Every structure is written in C-alpha cells, then in structure tokens.
C-alpha cells in the first residue's frame, strides 16, 4: 500500500462528516472537524507525491 494513502482517505471521510455537520447547531465543532480532515488530505497527498 502506498504511503500517504491512508491519511488521504481518512481525511476524506472526516471532511465529509464535518461538512455534513455544518448545518447543525454545532457549527464551530463542524468547522474544526472539516479543517482537520482537509489537513489530513493535504498531508496525505504530499506523502503520495513525495514517495512516487
């Protein structure tokens, strides 16, 4: 399995759950979850590109 694939996929799942929560009353927590997921996507993608 390629290095960086797991963080990228995990980030996608976390970002999707954060985006789904944006309409709820926990908007601040949803924004934090969304940012956390996006950071994982970026870092996982960097690992995928770096270890070609």
Buried (B, 14 or more C-beta within 10 A) or exposed (E): EEEBEEBBEBBBEBBEEBBEBEEEEEEEEBBEBBEEBBBBBEBBBEBBEEEE
